[in-house]
């Protein structure tokens, strides 16, 4: 079986070398990314890939900083750069606006606050599709960026640990292979959108997970490869990290409302943790047994956090990070738990999935032949 797979890969490479490179559309939804947008766009626009065979589409969510001006200035130098208006502001709506006009055989998602550090990124994406035959490609998304401060380094290490992200996620993996697309798929054959529809615009977080869940339910395949990893900037403050985790927590509940089968106990542990922090002291009043249980649970949590903090500090070889790790872990867990409870108590059920026929006057293949 292994020899047959290798032979199939060689055959795909030979066929790909004789065919023109696929046209790639890179979609970048942004809002107020003036500090980062120029760097990532230049890394994309200066790829070692035929400039006539790719486009970069920025969907701007009504930025109030200089983001639009920066993109407009770059457009004078790069003809393959396009700028769209996203009046709904959220990245889910921006992605949909760009998908509707994208001309690519392959659609790649990119965010405005990341580092690429790979001049062959687009070529690696194209090669991954050829060699795997998959419907979509997944990538690692580490948070270890150049120039990070101490807090950002602590956040990056904590988020990559099993105590800092969902254990079922492959987002920090380094092993190539076929995986569930849920948390990692970022590049798609254009036929995927014909099959599963567009992003749900009620989601301001986890819209990619929800979309990829539909990809998985449709039986489509995802090839994961470290060759196309992208480094994301971690939040620079604990308050920024807290707000990010609240959004993620709310998105997790919205995902559950639409797809009840996504429920997992581990995904909702932060909510239980927050409930215990709030209700524990009240329940422990006048009840020594509950008071002892409350203290014991907090002690166990503190011991686990301290153990992870020490291990991570040793891995980073910097003792100055040690006092930051407990604060980071607490912010991650409380933020996610608060987000879950906010959405459970205040949120509304999201609308139905956006279907491609509602937005495309013709099918992908027909529209591509006209461009």
PARODREN-175992 format. One record per residue (C-alpha): x, y, z. Coordinates in steps of 0.001 Angstrom, whole numbers, plus 524288, in hexadecimal, padded with zeros to 5 digits. Layout:
N
XYZ...
This chain:
371
80000800008000080B398095080330811A58070A7F602804A8809507EF23802DF816427F64E8109E81A937F27A80E0B816ED7E4618017F81ECF7E479808BD82A897E9E281315829827DF3C80876828B37D4F8801E2834D47DA6780ECB83C417DA3681119838927CC048037783CE47C83280509849927CFC08120B84CD37C94580B9384BF97BBE97FFE9854547BFC97FFBC863087C2998005C867047D0BB7F2EC8682A7D6FF7ED82875D47D8C57ED69878F17E7577E4C6882E47EE267E9CD887217FB8B7DF1E88D2B803F77E3018966E80EED7D7AC89BCA817407DC5F8A71481FB17D7F88B1FF828937E1638BBA482ED17EDAE8B40B82B787F6418BFB6827D5801448BAB8830838025F8ADBE8294B7FBC08AE4E81BFF807038B3BC813DC810838A9198182D8078389D8A815A4802D48A2E280895810B08A4DD803D08141F89711807F88088D8923A7FFFE80A6289AFE7F42D818E3897E37F2EE81705889367F2AA81F29880EB7E96D8130B87DBB7E19580EC7882837D42F808F188FF77D6DE7FEBF88DA87CC4A7FA11881617D33F7F5F9886D77E0677EE838920B7E68A7EDA9897857F4547E04789C8E7F84E7DF858A524804667D1CC8A68B80A157D2508B252813037C8158B33681DD67C7058C20281E197D4118C42E824D67D5798D0B482CAA7E4548D0CA82BEE7ED568D15B81FFB7EAD28C37581B577E3988C75680EE67ED918D1CA80B7C7F8B38C81180D067F2058BE24804447EEB78C89E7FA2C7FCFE8CCE37F9D2801648BEF07F76C7F78F8BDBA7EC4D7FF878C7AA7E48C80ADA8BDF57E4A4803DC8B0E57E3BB7F9448AEE87D99C7F5048A1F67DF937F0CE8A8A97EC407E2368AB837ED9F7DB0A8B31B7F83C7CCC98B0897FBC77C3BD8B757805457BDF28AF038101B7B3028B7278163B7AF708AC4081FCA7BD4B8AD048255C7BE7589F1482A7A7C85189611824087BDB588C358208E7B6E68966F818107C3D489AF8812747C77C88D3B80E877BA7588B76807B67BBBF898548006E7C915894167FB6E7C4EC886317F81C7B9EF88B887EF937C386892AA7E6B77CF538899F7E7D87D43E883E77DB0C7DCFB879677E0A17DD1B86AD97DE757E1FE86ACF7EC887DD16873F57F73A7E662876B48028C7E28F87D7E80F377EC2C8869F815E47EAF5890298213A7F0C289DB0822107F85E89BCA82EC7801E2890F982B7F80F7888E378261D8117D8859781A448206688453819B581F7687B6080DD982186880B38000781CC5873A77FA7881027873258023D807088736E7F67280F34869697EF4380EF8860AE7FB4E80022861FB7FBBE7FEDA85E357ED6B8083C852C27EF1F800DD84DE37FB1C7F43484D227F3567FAED845CC7E8568023483C247F0D87F70D8393C7FA397EB5283A187F1287E3FF83FF47FCCA7D88F8494F7FC377DED4852B7805DB7EBE78553280C497EE5C8576881AC17F9CD85E0A821527FFF08607082EAE7FD9386E048342E807FB8703083EB78088187D0D8461F8176187E3D846B3819BA88A9C83EDA826118929E83D348270D89E1B8468881D6089911850C681DD989EC985E7A81E4C8967F86AD880F99895B686C4B80DCC891EA85E0F8180D8874D85F99810E58822586B86803DD882628645A809CE87B56858A780F7787079861018033D86F2E869687FA0A86E9B85DBC8025D863F3857808019A85B75863B77F6D9851AA866747F21985A458718F7F0AC865FE868927E8A28610185D127DEC885676859BB7E61D8496B85A1E7DF248446284DF37E4A784F79845AE7F00084D2C83C4D7F30585BAE83B6A8004285A458420D803CC84D0A83C558100584AAA8343480C2B83DA282E038079183D2781FDF7FBE5834C981C407ED458346C81A337E60F83A74825C27D86083F72828FA7D77C84D1A8230E7D070853B082E627DB1185C308345C7E59785C2A829E07E02B85CDC81BF77E377869D8815677E4B2866EF806D17D9D78612F7FE787D70685CB17F0D97CC8C865F67EBDB7C30985A977EA667C293859BF7F9497BA55866287F9C07B0DE860817EFD47AF65854B77F8AE7AE1E85AA1806547AA9C868FC804397B0F48750180A297B4D187995817C07AA1887C2E821A07A9F288AEA823877A3F288A258311D7B11388533836187BB6F88F38839D67C42E8842883EA47C4D4875A483B887BED98782082E147CA33870918283F7C7D486521831867B9568652482E2C7BC4B8658A81F987C64B85AA7820D07BC9985296828977B39E852ED81CC07BF4584F3C8144F7C1618433D81CCC7B2ED83FAF81CCF7B3128402780DEF7BD8F835A980DF07C82183E90808527D65683C0580B9A7E0B9844A5811ED7EF6F842F08109F7F75C8491181B9D8054784D7A818CB80F0D85586820C28149B85AC9813EC809D2865028136A809F6869698219B806F38779F824D480B5587E9083130800C888679837FB8032F89207840FA7FE9088F0B84ED17F750899AA8562F8006D8A3A485C547F87D8A55C868ED7F0E789CA7872267E4B28A4BC86FD07E60B8A2748612F7E7E0893E28638B7DBE3893C786C5A7D35889A38861F97D85F890A8857C87D506884FA8604A7C77988A778633C7C4F288B07854907C9D687D1D853047C1148788485E147B52887EE38580C7B8968792084AE17B98286B93850DB7AB7B86C90855DC7A67F871A3848C57AD148660D8425F7A64885CFB84BF8798F3863058493379A60860A683AB07A15B8539383BC879DAE84CAB8488F7A6DF84181845407B28C84A84847CB7B04F84A17856877BBB38451B85E977BE328458186D237CBF384AE286B4B7C6BC856218630E7BDDC85A7E86E247C72D85895879917CA068674D879F67BB91869DA87C4D7BB73860328878E7C7B78669288CF57C19E8743188CC97B4FF86F00892C57BCEF868EF89DB27C470875768A02A7B7C887D268A1697AEF48736B8A83A7B92386C878B0767BA6D876A08BB587ABA08781D8BC5A7A96C869728BD4B7B4A0868028C6EE7AED5871A28D0B57AACB86A298DCC07AE8385D0E8D6D97BC288588D8DAC97BBDC84CFC8D1537B901855928C5837C2EB85F838CA3B7CD5F854F78CAF77C99984FF68BD7C7CA5B85DB98B7EA7D7E785FF68BD7E7DC598528C8B8D57D7DA854FE8AAE37DE75862488AA7A7EADD85C428B0097EAEE851AE8A5AA7E8D485BD489B0C7F3C1864428A0887FCFB858A08A12D7FA20854CD893057FC2E862C888E57808D9863E38960880DD7856FB8908380AE985B1688289810F38686A8852281DA086276889F781E738590687E8281BBF863C6874A98257C86CCA87B4282FE68623887A1F82C6D8605186BDA82DA986EE18692C83A3686F818713E8365087C6987737832C287D15885A782D0488AB6883AE8212F8846D87D4381DB087C528894981510886638904380DEC889568838B8095387B92880777FF6887A4388BB37F9668875F887F87F89088344879C67F2488762087CC77E87387C67885F77E5058868587B9D7E32987BF4871447DA6C87386879BA7D25587E6187FD67D0DE88588872D47CC1C8796E86BAF7C2F087605876EB7BD2B883AF8778D7BB008836D868DF7B3D687676869B27AAEE87B538748B7A8548884F86DB97A3F8881538617679C0C87726868DB794B68819E870697942388CD5866A879676887418592778CB8883DE84E8E78C378786584560793F387B26838CB78D4987B4482B8378DB7870A18216F79A1D86DFB819C379CA58772280E5A79B6986F48801ED7A399871F87F5D579828872FC7EC677931E87EB17F3E379F3E886767F07C7A48B881317E3A379C89884697D7847A3A7879357D0FC7ABA286DBF7D5C57BA1B86EE17D8407BDFC868227CBBD7B550870F37C38F7BA2A87D577CA0D7C85C879377C8FE7C723877227BA697C26D8852C7B8D17CD8188BAE7C041
